[in-house]
Amino acid sequence: MDLVTIVNHFNIDGDISNITSFGSGHINTTYKVETIGNGFDYLLQSINTDIFNNIDSLSSNITRITSHIQGKLSLVFPTEEIYSRSITVVKTKA
């Protein structure tokens, strides 16, 4: 499956303009997804299932930790700044 097809399974804003390899991780493969129409770019990460074999648990932990951090940031920063100061988990389409 090509990367555009994979990205289109997620609830992203804007239209995909470019997808490039991002960084040089040793465990997971990461891509930068650039979009037009909203000002947001995204990171797509292919999880190495040889290392992380319980993806549901990993995803749950990432979502829980991200929500916790955003909750703490909301005590200090206005809403519009919270998402630029933390990662945001983008869910797949239903």
C-alpha positions in Angstrom: 0.0 0.0 0.0 1.4 3.4 -0.9 1.9 6.2 1.6 -0.9 8.5 0.2 -3.4 5.6 0.6 -2.3 5.0 4.2 -2.4 8.8 5.1 -5.9 9.0 3.6 -7.1 6.5 6.2 -6.5 9.2 8.9 -8.6 12.3 9.7 -6.2 14.9 8.5 -7.1 18.5 7.5 -6.0 19.8 4.1 -4.8 18.0 1.0 -1.5 16.1 0.9 1.1 18.0 -1.0 4.2 16.0 -0.2 5.4 12.9 1.8 9.1 12.6 2.7 11.2 10.4 4.9 11.8 12.2 8.3 14.7 11.6 10.5 16.8 8.5 10.8 15.3 6.4 13.6 16.7 2.9 14.3 13.4 1.3 15.4 10.5 2.9 13.5 10.2 4.6 10.1 8.8 8.1 10.1 7.5 10.3 7.3 6.6 14.0 7.2 3.2 14.6 5.6 2.9 18.1 4.2 -0.6 19.5 3.5 -2.0 22.5 1.8 -5.2 24.3 2.9 -4.7 24.3 6.7 -1.2 25.1 7.7 -0.6 21.8 9.4 2.0 19.1 8.7 1.9 15.7 10.2 4.2 12.9 11.1 3.3 9.4 10.1 5.1 6.6 11.9 5.4 3.0 10.8 5.8 1.0 14.0 8.3 -1.8 14.1 6.2 -4.8 15.2 9.3 -6.8 15.9 10.0 -4.4 18.8 6.4 -3.3 19.7 4.2 -6.3 19.3 1.2 -5.0 21.2 0.2 -2.0 19.0 -3.2 -1.5 20.7 -1.5 -1.1 24.1 1.2 1.2 22.6 -1.4 3.4 20.9 -3.5 3.5 24.1 -0.5 4.6 26.2 0.5 7.3 23.6 -3.1 8.7 23.6 -3.3 8.7 27.4 0.1 10.4 27.9 -0.7 13.0 25.2 -4.0 13.8 26.8 -2.4 14.1 30.2 0.3 16.5 28.8 -2.3 18.6 27.0 -4.4 18.8 30.2 -1.4 20.1 32.1 -0.6 22.6 29.3 -4.2 23.9 29.4 -3.6 25.2 32.9 -0.8 27.5 31.6 -1.4 28.3 27.9 -4.4 29.4 25.9 -6.2 26.7 23.9 -4.7 27.7 20.5 -1.1 27.2 21.9 -1.7 23.8 23.5 -1.5 21.9 20.2 1.6 23.6 19.0 3.4 22.7 22.2 2.5 19.0 22.2 1.9 16.1 19.8 -1.7 15.4 18.8 -2.8 11.9 18.0 -4.7 11.8 14.8 -7.3 9.0 14.7 -8.1 6.9 11.7 -11.4 7.4 9.9 -14.3 5.2 11.1 
